[in-house]
Amino acid sequence: MVEKVLKNMNMKEIEEFNNICTKCNFEINLKQDRCLVNAKSIMGIFYLDKNKKIKLVAEIDDEDYINKNFSRFIDK
């Protein structure tokens, strides 16, 4: 499992992020406080508070894959 904190994203970035997530063949979620939503669901993403930190939780052991495909969305 790979976990990364995401940066604040605008509407276009959220759409791009979601498009990448839908192509993943593994479970990928977004976690905020006690809320966990499917990152492949655009409605789930919009449910989260964009002013609070959101954590990407990917059920994959390949951290390089996550860094390569999601680098522009990861908070550094």
C-alpha positions as CSV (number, residue, x, y, z in Angstrom):
1,M,0.0,0.0,0.0
2,V,1.2,3.5,-0.9
3,E,0.0,6.6,0.8
4,K,0.7,10.2,-0.4
5,V,-0.7,13.6,0.7
6,L,-2.2,15.5,-2.3
7,K,-1.8,19.2,-3.0
8,N,-4.9,21.4,-3.4
9,M,-6.2,21.0,-6.9
10,N,-8.4,23.1,-9.1
11,M,-11.3,21.7,-11.1
12,K,-9.2,20.9,-14.2
13,E,-6.6,19.1,-12.1
14,I,-9.3,17.1,-10.3
15,E,-10.7,15.9,-13.6
16,E,-7.2,14.9,-14.8
17,F,-6.5,13.2,-11.5
18,N,-9.7,11.2,-11.8
19,N,-9.0,10.2,-15.4
20,I,-5.7,8.7,-14.3
21,C,-7.3,6.9,-11.4
22,T,-10.0,5.3,-13.6
23,K,-7.2,3.7,-15.6
24,C,-5.6,2.0,-12.6
25,N,-6.2,-1.7,-12.3
26,F,-6.0,-1.6,-8.5
27,E,-8.0,-0.1,-5.7
28,I,-7.3,3.6,-5.1
29,N,-9.0,5.8,-2.5
30,L,-8.9,9.2,-1.0
31,K,-8.9,9.6,2.7
32,Q,-9.8,12.7,4.7
33,D,-10.3,12.5,8.5
34,R,-12.6,9.5,8.9
35,C,-14.0,9.6,5.3
36,L,-12.7,7.2,2.6
37,V,-13.9,7.6,-1.0
38,N,-13.1,5.8,-4.2
39,A,-10.7,8.0,-6.2
40,K,-12.3,6.6,-9.4
41,S,-15.5,8.3,-8.5
42,I,-15.6,11.9,-9.5
43,M,-18.6,12.5,-7.2
44,G,-16.7,10.9,-4.3
45,I,-13.8,13.3,-5.0
46,F,-16.2,16.3,-4.9
47,Y,-17.6,15.1,-1.6
48,L,-14.3,15.9,0.1
49,D,-13.4,19.3,1.5
50,K,-10.8,20.8,-0.9
51,N,-9.5,23.1,1.9
52,K,-8.3,20.2,4.0
53,K,-5.5,17.7,3.4
54,I,-6.5,14.7,1.3
55,K,-4.4,11.5,1.3
56,L,-4.1,9.2,-1.6
57,V,-4.3,5.5,-0.6
58,A,-3.3,3.1,-3.3
59,E,-3.5,-0.7,-2.9
60,I,-0.3,-1.3,-4.8
61,D,3.3,-1.9,-3.6
62,D,4.9,-0.1,-6.5
63,E,5.6,3.4,-5.1
64,D,7.5,4.3,-8.3
65,Y,4.3,3.8,-10.3
66,I,2.4,6.2,-8.0
67,N,5.2,8.8,-8.1
68,K,5.5,8.6,-11.9
69,N,1.7,8.9,-12.6
70,F,0.6,11.2,-9.8
71,S,3.7,13.4,-9.2
72,R,2.0,16.6,-10.3
73,F,-0.8,16.0,-7.7
74,I,1.4,15.0,-4.8
75,D,2.2,17.6,-2.1
76,K,6.0,18.0,-1.8
